[in-house]
Amino acid sequence: MAVKRKTTKTEIPEPQSPVETTGVEVIGDATNGLQSAVQSEYTAQQLTVLKGLEAVRKRPAMYIGDTGPRGLHHLFVEVLDNSVDEALAGHCDHIDVILHADQSVSVIDNGRGIPVDIHPEVGLPGVEVVMTMLHAGGKFGGGGYRVSGGLHGVGVSVVNALSEWLEVEVARDGYLYYQKFERGAPVTPLKKVKPTQKRGTKVRFLADREIFGDYRYDPNIFIKRLRELAYLNPNVTFTFTDELNGKPKQVFRYTKGIAALVEALNENKDPIHKVVYFRNAREDTEVEVALQYHTGYQETLLSYANNIHTVEGGTHLTGFKTALTRVINQYARKAGILKEKDPNFAGDDVLEGLTAVIAVKLLHPQFEGQTKTKLGNMEIQGLVNSIVGEAFSEYLERNPSIARKIVEKALTAQRAREAARKAAELVKRQSALDSGSLPGKLADCTERDPSKCELFLVEGDSAGGSAKMGRDRRFQAVLPLRGKILNVEKARLDKALENEEIRALITALGTGISVDNNGNSSGESDSRFDISKLRYHRIVLMTDADVDGEHIRTLLLTFFFRYMRPLIEAGHIYIAQPPLFRVRVGKDEIYYAQNEEELEEILKKVKKKNVQVTRFKGLGEMNAEDLADTTMDPEKRVIVQVQLEDAMEAERIFTTLMGDKVEPRRQFIEEHAKEVTDIDWHF
């Protein structure tokens, strides 16, 4: 989750435990039906060509999403995916990424090397075909790859088209080959440079400033993707060298794979058993699962298909949930914990306190959803259901004491869910749009088009009074919050819904709550939440810049992340940036500064005489005119939008900052305190 300005980041941690399999319960390691390596010969003849490249430079956003930071960093991802595909095929176990001082990027692997022989259809070397022709590669049925990720051959040619220059070196068949391109066109022929005993491919490119402007890469995005891939590909070593910022080489290798990822995600929680890991393959599809229950209430489910993070979930995640629910219900019945007249556990009951990673590798993935990150292959649902059901049932039978803890946790969750359902229904009934049912403290606006309406969540009645006087009543509503809302990271939903401030907030917004998105990345719908009923499309958190204000803002962000995450994902949550200083020059001239640096700049520009500087200790000290001019007036204010860039990292940070364990929180604060000069956040 990200909001503007000075940022502090926490990446996926390296596991504290050794990289051996200690602490992981392994159930099966069958790989029947899925070959680890393609035995067929990989030559230019196997590259299928669909043709076309010129449109890429004219409309780059069609191919990489945009020409801002996201699109810029996507270039590196596309080149990297080609190397990872070699690893998936069993031909590569080492991938190096270098961010050079000139902001060019190199990706180097020890795979088979891009084919250099002449393609029979187009009469060009395989390297040139791959680099200059859209949809050209070994992923379209020519036999080069069986399992692959990325954009299926679009990637590297698009990178070439959008680069000022690109150089490729191929080591294969006993020789080193070289070719250079500029803005997608070859400027040298493919050259046989010298004999070599090595093999592999090196691609180095400089993104074109005509396309991306005066850019600068964020090394943390490189690190995040490499670390994620290292968890998903335990047989591959990834390295990253940041020459641009003078950082030493980092090495990423996790021999326990996704089991290590679960351990890392639960590092700040209290697990009730070792990580359970199993892998199996059927019908040319491999299924890997790692899971662990902890004593907390939040669930974290991460799903992947061919190394692609399926943020919106899909059939593999549905199959996993179905199997888990079925197996736990069967065990509870067999053990007599659920009696004949007792209802079965629902999916929410068995997911409470679960951290799990589901990764599948399949031949022909079908991606759906708004961002094409939802797996749609229907056959995968039943396959995952079967594999997970058999393996997890076996685990429960072999570990009865742990099985009982899991079932009893689900039983407690079931009872709490029923209490939460009743409370949620009460809140939902109170959320009708007629003004008589809205919270008494809410000063509503007259506009009824939600897309034009704003709601300011204000700390305290004093600041609320100023905000109500300073607002534009036509489209701005104000809801004062008394004190600090409940920390939902440490409480179940039923307890959260007993909190008066949370109930008032839910009622004012009108959407209900989203529990299926509570702490996971499945993106699946929740009947209890209806974003179409949102009464304000801009929700602004407006708190003091002191410690209490920061705490209240974090509590609110935690609530939105856990129970209204779709509002964050849709871009409806904002944070106000009230000034710390007011500078009055004479009678009529007024300036505002958000920090001491801005204050110094203002003082340098104005005359020394008749200058009065006021430091605001809180919103309550600002009069309505000051608050309107600096924080509420759309023409003058500064507000920042909260964006969920990485759900996995946001999950970790909320657990660290708002969870039960004190030591991880202390370490986080000590590590990042010096990096923060203004109170702005980047999760």
BAGU-601225 format. One record per residue (C-alpha): residue in one letter; x, y, z. Coordinates in steps of 0.25 Angstrom, whole numbers, padded with zeros to 4 digits, always signed. Example, Ala and Ser with C-alpha at 12.3 -4.5 7.8 and 13.67 -1.06 7.14 Angstrom:
<rs>
A+0049-0018+0031;S+0055-0004+0029;
</rs>
This chain:
<rs>
M+0000+0000+0000;A+0006+0013-0004;V+0004+0028-0001;K+0013+0039-0006;R+0026+0045-0002;K+0037+0041+0008;T+0036+0026+0008;T+0040+0014+0016;K+0039+0000+0011;T+0040-0014+0016;E+0042-0025+0006;I+0039-0040+0008;P+0049-0045+0018;E+0059-0056+0017;P+0055-0067+0026;Q+0061-0067+0040;S+0062-0082+0040;P+0073-0090+0032;V+0070-0093+0018;E+0069-0108+0020;T+0056-0115+0021;T+0056-0114+0037;G+0042-0109+0041;V+0034-0113+0029;E+0025-0125+0028;V+0026-0131+0014;I+0015-0139+0009;G+0019-0146-0004;D+0028-0141-0015;A+0022-0148-0027;T+0025-0142-0041;N+0019-0153-0049;G+0013-0147-0062;L+0022-0134-0062;Q+0036-0134-0069;S+0046-0125-0062;A+0053-0123-0075;V+0050-0122-0089;Q+0057-0133-0097;S+0054-0128-0111;E+0064-0120-0118;Y+0063-0105-0118;T+0066-0099-0131;A+0061-0087-0139;Q+0052-0096-0146;Q+0044-0097-0133;L+0041-0082-0133;T+0027-0079-0138;V+0026-0065-0144;L+0013-0057-0143;K+0020-0044-0149;G+0019-0029-0146;L+0026-0019-0137;E+0025-0004-0143;A+0012-0001-0135;V+0020-0003-0121;R+0027+0010-0122;K+0014+0017-0126;R+0005+0011-0115;P+0015+0006-0105;A+0004+0006-0094;M-0004-0005-0101;Y+0008-0014-0099;I+0013-0010-0085;G+0002-0003-0079;D+0007+0011-0078;T+0020+0019-0080;G+0022+0023-0066;P+0029+0015-0055;R+0021+0003-0056;G+0023+0001-0071;L+0038+0004-0069;H+0040-0007-0059;H+0032-0016-0067;L+0043-0016-0078;F+0052-0023-0068;V+0041-0033-0064;E+0039-0037-0078;V+0054-0040-0081;L+0055-0047-0068;D+0043-0056-0071;N+0050-0062-0083;S+0062-0066-0074;V+0052-0072-0064;D+0045-0080-0075;E+0059-0087-0077;A+0059-0090-0063;L+0045-0096-0063;A+0049-0105-0075;G+0061-0110-0066;H+0072-0103-0074;C+0076-0092-0065;D+0080-0091-0051;H+0086-0077-0050;I+0081-0063-0053;D+0088-0050-0051;V+0082-0036-0052;I+0090-0024-0052;L+0085-0009-0051;H+0097-0002-0057;A+0101+0012-0054;D+0096+0017-0067;Q+0082+0012-0064;S+0084+0001-0074;V+0079-0013-0069;S+0086-0027-0072;V+0079-0040-0070;I+0089-0052-0071;D+0085-0067-0070;N+0093-0080-0072;G+0082-0086-0081;R+0082-0092-0095;G+0084-0079-0102;I+0074-0073-0112;P+0076-0080-0125;V+0085-0074-0135;D+0083-0083-0147;I+0074-0078-0159;H+0059-0078-0157;P+0054-0086-0169;E+0042-0077-0172;V+0048-0063-0171;G+0062-0066-0174;L+0068-0059-0162;P+0076-0064-0149;G+0067-0068-0138;V+0073-0057-0129;E+0068-0046-0139;V+0055-0053-0141;V+0052-0053-0126;M+0057-0038-0124;T+0050-0032-0136;M+0037-0039-0138;L+0025-0038-0129;H+0020-0052-0124;A+0032-0059-0128;G+0038-0069-0119;G+0038-0084-0114;K+0024-0083-0107;F+0014-0084-0118;G+0014-0099-0120;G+0028-0101-0127;G+0033-0109-0116;G+0043-0099-0110;Y+0035-0099-0096;R+0024-0107-0090;V+0022-0097-0078;S+0025-0083-0078;G+0020-0069-0072;G+0022-0055-0077;L+0014-0049-0088;H+0016-0061-0097;G+0026-0056-0107;V+0022-0042-0107;G+0032-0037-0097;V+0047-0037-0102;S+0043-0031-0115;V+0035-0020-0109;V+0047-0017-0099;N+0055-0016-0112;A+0046-0007-0119;L+0045+0002-0106;S+0060+0003-0104;E+0070+0013-0109;W+0079+0001-0111;L+0079-0014-0107;E+0091-0023-0108;V+0090-0038-0108;E+0101-0048-0105;V+0098-0063-0108;A+0107-0074-0103;R+0104-0088-0110;D+0109-0098-0119;G+0123-0095-0114;Y+0123-0080-0119;L+0120-0066-0114;Y+0110-0058-0123;Y+0107-0043-0122;Q+0097-0034-0128;K+0092-0020-0125;F+0079-0013-0128;E+0075+0002-0127;R+0060+0005-0125;G+0056-0009-0130;A+0064-0009-0142;P+0077-0017-0144;V+0090-0008-0146;T+0099-0020-0147;P+0098-0034-0153;L+0099-0046-0143;K+0114-0048-0141;K+0121-0060-0137;V+0131-0054-0127;K+0140-0065-0121;P+0140-0079-0116;T+0134-0082-0102;Q+0131-0093-0093;K+0120-0086-0086;R+0105-0085-0090;G+0094-0076-0088;T+0088-0062-0092;K+0092-0048-0087;V+0082-0037-0091;R+0086-0022-0088;F+0077-0011-0091;L+0075+0004-0089;A+0061+0008-0088;D+0058+0020-0098;R+0056+0033-0092;E+0048+0038-0104;I+0037+0028-0098;F+0039+0028-0083;G+0045+0042-0081;D+0055+0045-0070;Y+0054+0032-0062;R+0061+0026-0051;Y+0059+0011-0047;D+0055+0007-0033;P+0064-0005-0028;N+0053-0010-0019;I+0044-0014-0030;F+0056-0022-0036;I+0058-0028-0022;K+0044-0031-0020;R+0042-0039-0033;L+0055-0047-0031;R+0052-0051-0017;E+0038-0055-0021;L+0044-0064-0033;A+0054-0070-0023;Y+0043-0075-0014;L+0036-0081-0026;N+0048-0087-0033;P+0056-0093-0022;N+0066-0099-0031;V+0070-0086-0037;T+0080-0076-0031;F+0076-0061-0034;T+0086-0050-0032;F+0084-0035-0033;T+0095-0024-0034;D+0092-0010-0032;E+0103-0002-0039;L+0094+0010-0040;N+0094+0012-0025;G+0107+0006-0022;K+0101-0006-0014;P+0107-0020-0013;K+0102-0032-0020;Q+0090-0039-0013;V+0088-0054-0015;F+0074-0060-0014;R+0072-0075-0013;Y+0062-0082-0004;T+0064-0097-0005;K+0051-0099+0003;G+0043-0091-0008;I+0029-0087-0004;A+0030-0094+0009;A+0041-0083+0013;L+0031-0072+0008;V+0021-0077+0017;E+0031-0077+0029;A+0035-0063+0025;L+0020-0058+0024;N+0018-0064+0038;E+0031-0059+0044;N+0024-0049+0053;K+0012-0058+0056;D+0011-0070+0066;P+0009-0083+0058;I+0002-0095+0064;H+0010-0105+0055;K+0021-0107+0045;V+0019-0103+0031;V+0012-0114+0023;Y+0017-0115+0009;F+0013-0125-0002;R+0015-0126-0017;N+0009-0135-0028;A+0007-0135-0043;R-0004-0140-0051;E-0009-0138-0066;D+0004-0130-0069;T+0000-0120-0057;E+0009-0119-0045;V+0002-0114-0032;E+0011-0109-0020;V+0004-0104-0007;A+0011-0099+0006;L+0002-0096+0018;Q+0002-0093+0033;Y-0008-0088+0043;H-0005-0078+0054;T-0012-0073+0066;G-0016-0060+0060;Y-0029-0057+0052;Q-0024-0052+0038;E-0023-0061+0026;T-0012-0059+0016;L-0014-0067+0003;L-0004-0065-0009;S-0006-0072-0022;Y+0003-0074-0034;A+0002-0080-0048;N+0014-0082-0056;N+0022-0072-0047;I+0011-0061-0049;H+0005-0056-0036;T-0010-0058-0039;V-0015-0046-0030;E-0029-0048-0034;G-0029-0063-0030;G-0035-0073-0040;T-0039-0088-0041;H-0026-0093-0034;L-0029-0084-0022;T-0044-0089-0022;G-0040-0103-0023;F-0031-0101-0011;K-0041-0095-0002;T-0052-0105-0006;A-0042-0117-0002;L-0038-0110+0011;T-0052-0108+0015;R-0057-0122+0012;V-0045-0129+0019;I-0046-0121+0032;N-0061-0124+0032;Q-0059-0139+0030;Y-0049-0140+0041;A-0057-0132+0050;R-0069-0141+0048;K-0060-0153+0049;A-0054-0148+0062;G-0067-0145+0068;I-0064-0130+0070;L-0076-0127+0060;K-0088-0134+0065;E-0099-0139+0056;K-0108-0127+0057;D-0096-0117+0056;P-0095-0109+0043;N-0082-0111+0035;F-0071-0101+0035;A-0072-0090+0025;G-0060-0086+0017;D-0057-0074+0025;D-0057-0083+0038;V-0045-0092+0033;L-0037-0080+0027;E-0036-0072+0039;G-0022-0071+0044;L-0017-0078+0031;T-0004-0075+0023;A-0003-0082+0010;V+0004-0082-0004;I-0002-0089-0015;A+0006-0090-0028;V+0003-0098-0041;K+0010-0100-0054;L+0002-0104-0066;L+0003-0105-0081;H-0007-0095-0086;P-0011-0085-0075;Q-0024-0076-0078;F-0023-0063-0070;E-0036-0055-0068;G-0040-0043-0059;Q-0038-0028-0060;T-0023-0029-0059;K-0022-0043-0066;T-0017-0049-0053;K-0028-0059-0050;L-0026-0073-0054;G-0038-0078-0062;N-0035-0092-0066;M-0047-0100-0061;E-0040-0114-0061;I-0030-0108-0051;Q-0040-0106-0040;G-0044-0121-0039;L-0029-0125-0040;V-0024-0116-0029;N-0036-0120-0020;S-0033-0135-0022;I-0018-0133-0019;V-0020-0124-0007;G-0031-0133-0002;E-0023-0145-0002;A-0010-0139+0004;F-0016-0131+0015;S-0025-0142+0019;E-0013-0151+0021;Y-0006-0140+0029;L-0018-0139+0039;E-0019-0154+0040;R-0004-0155+0044;N-0004-0143+0053;P-0017-0144+0062;S-0012-0134+0072;I-0010-0123+0062;A-0022-0127+0054;R-0031-0125+0067;K-0024-0111+0069;I-0028-0107+0055;V-0042-0112+0056;E-0044-0105+0069;K-0039-0092+0063;A-0049-0094+0052;L-0060-0097+0063;T-0057-0084+0070;A-0057-0076+0057;Q-0070-0082+0053;R-0076-0077+0066;A-0070-0063+0065;R-0075-0063+0050;E-0089-0065+0054;A-0088-0053+0064;A-0081-0045+0054;R-0092-0048+0044;K-0103-0043+0053;A-0095-0030+0056;A-0092-0028+0041;E-0107-0030+0038;L-0110-0019+0048;V-0100-0010+0043;K-0105-0013+0028;R-0119-0009+0032;Q-0114+0004+0038;S-0107+0007+0025;A-0119+0010+0017;L-0118+0023+0009;D-0129+0031+0016;S-0123+0042+0025;G-0130+0037+0038;S-0121+0024+0038;L-0108+0031+0037;P-0098+0033+0048;G-0103+0045+0057;K-0089+0052+0056;L-0088+0051+0041;A-0090+0065+0034;D-0094+0060+0021;C-0094+0067+0007;T-0105+0071-0002;E-0100+0064-0014;R-0105+0050-0017;D-0096+0046-0028;P-0085+0038-0021;S-0075+0040-0031;K-0075+0055-0027;C-0075+0053-0012;E-0064+0053-0002;L-0064+0048+0012;F-0054+0054+0022;L-0051+0045+0034;V-0046+0055+0044;E-0039+0053+0058;G-0047+0058+0069;D-0059+0067+0071;S-0051+0080+0071;A-0045+0078+0057;G-0058+0072+0053;G-0064+0086+0056;S-0054+0093+0048;A-0055+0084+0036;K-0071+0085+0036;M-0070+0100+0036;G-0059+0100+0025;R-0065+0089+0016;D-0073+0091+0003;R-0086+0086+0008;R-0090+0083-0007;F-0081+0071-0008;Q-0072+0070+0005;A-0077+0062+0017;V-0070+0061+0030;L-0070+0049+0040;P-0062+0053+0053;L-0056+0040+0060;R-0055+0040+0075;G-0042+0035+0080;K-0035+0023+0074;I-0043+0012+0067;L-0041-0002+0071;N-0028-0009+0065;V-0035-0020+0056;E-0021-0027+0055;K-0023-0032+0069;A-0038-0034+0069;R-0048-0043+0062;L-0059-0037+0053;D-0070-0038+0063;K-0062-0030+0073;A-0059-0020+0063;L-0073-0018+0059;E-0076-0015+0074;N-0067-0003+0073;E-0076+0010+0072;E-0067+0017+0063;I-0065+0006+0053;R-0080+0004+0053;A-0082+0018+0049;L-0071+0018+0038;I-0078+0005+0032;T-0091+0012+0033;A-0087+0025+0026;L-0080+0018+0015;G-0092+0009+0012;T-0084-0003+0005;G-0084-0013+0017;I-0071-0020+0020;S-0062-0030+0012;V-0058-0042+0019;D-0053-0051+0008;N-0043-0040+0005;N-0039-0040+0019;G-0024-0041+0019;N-0022-0050+0006;S-0020-0047-0009;S-0031-0055-0015;G-0039-0043-0020;E-0051-0052-0019;S-0065-0045-0017;D-0072-0044-0004;S-0087-0044-0003;R-0086-0035+0010;F-0079-0024+0002;D-0085-0016-0009;I-0076-0005-0015;S-0087+0000-0024;K-0094+0005-0011;L-0082+0014-0007;R-0087+0028-0004;Y-0074+0035-0005;H-0064+0032-0016;R-0053+0040-0009;I-0050+0036+0006;V-0040+0045+0012;L-0033+0042+0025;M-0030+0055+0032;T-0022+0054+0045;D-0012+0062+0053;A+0003+0061+0049;D+0006+0057+0064;V+0008+0043+0069;D-0006+0041+0073;G-0011+0045+0059;E-0001+0036+0052;H-0006+0024+0061;I-0021+0027+0058;R-0017+0028+0043;T-0010+0015+0043;L-0022+0008+0051;L-0032+0014+0040;L-0023+0008+0029;T-0022-0005+0036;F-0037-0006+0036;F-0039-0002+0022;F-0028-0012+0018;R-0034-0024+0026;Y-0049-0021+0024;M-0051-0011+0012;R-0039-0015+0003;P-0047-0013-0010;L-0048+0002-0006;I-0033+0003-0006;E-0031-0005-0019;A-0041+0004-0026;G-0034+0017-0022;H-0044+0022-0012;I-0035+0025+0000;Y-0027+0037+0001;I-0019+0044+0012;A-0019+0059+0015;Q-0006+0067+0016;P-0009+0078+0026;P+0002+0088+0027;L+0010+0090+0040;F+0013+0104+0038;R+0006+0117+0034;V+0014+0129+0030;R+0007+0143+0031;V+0014+0154+0024;G+0007+0167+0028;K-0008+0167+0028;D-0012+0160+0015;E-0001+0151+0010;I-0001+0137+0016;Y+0007+0125+0012;Y+0007+0110+0017;A+0018+0100+0019;Q+0017+0085+0021;N+0030+0084+0028;E+0042+0092+0032;E+0049+0091+0019;E+0037+0098+0012;L+0037+0108+0024;E+0051+0112+0021;E+0049+0114+0006;I+0037+0123+0009;L+0045+0131+0019;K+0056+0133+0009;K+0046+0139-0001;V+0038+0148+0008;K+0043+0161+0015;K+0047+0160+0029;K+0038+0171+0035;N+0024+0168+0039;V+0026+0153+0038;Q+0018+0144+0048;V+0020+0129+0048;T+0010+0120+0054;R+0012+0105+0056;F+0000+0097+0057;K+0000+0086+0068;G-0012+0079+0062;L-0024+0081+0053;G-0032+0086+0065;E-0024+0099+0065;M-0026+0102+0051;N-0038+0111+0048;A-0048+0107+0037;E-0042+0117+0027;D-0028+0111+0029;L-0033+0097+0028;A-0041+0100+0016;D-0030+0107+0009;T-0019+0096+0012;T-0026+0083+0013;M-0040+0083+0008;D-0041+0092-0004;P-0039+0084-0017;E-0032+0096-0024;K-0022+0098-0013;R-0020+0085-0004;V-0010+0074-0005;I-0016+0060-0003;V-0009+0047-0006;Q-0016+0034-0011;V-0013+0021-0004;Q-0010+0010-0014;L-0008-0005-0012;E+0004-0008-0020;D+0008-0021-0013;A-0002-0028-0004;M+0009-0038+0001;E+0017-0027+0007;A+0005-0019+0012;E+0001-0032+0019;R+0015-0033+0026;I+0016-0018+0030;F+0002-0018+0036;T+0005-0031+0044;T+0018-0025+0048;L+0013-0011+0053;M-0001-0015+0058;G+0001-0029+0062;D+0003-0035+0076;K+0018-0037+0075;V+0026-0025+0081;E+0040-0029+0076;P+0038-0029+0061;R+0031-0015+0063;R+0043-0010+0071;Q+0053-0015+0060;F+0045-0009+0049;I+0044+0005+0056;E+0059+0005+0059;E+0063+0001+0045;H+0054+0011+0038;A+0053+0023+0048;K+0065+0030+0041;E+0059+0029+0028;V+0046+0037+0031;T+0046+0052+0032;D+0031+0054+0029;I+0021+0045+0033;D+0017+0038+0020;W+0016+0024+0017;H+0019+0013+0006;F+0014-0001+0009;
</rs>
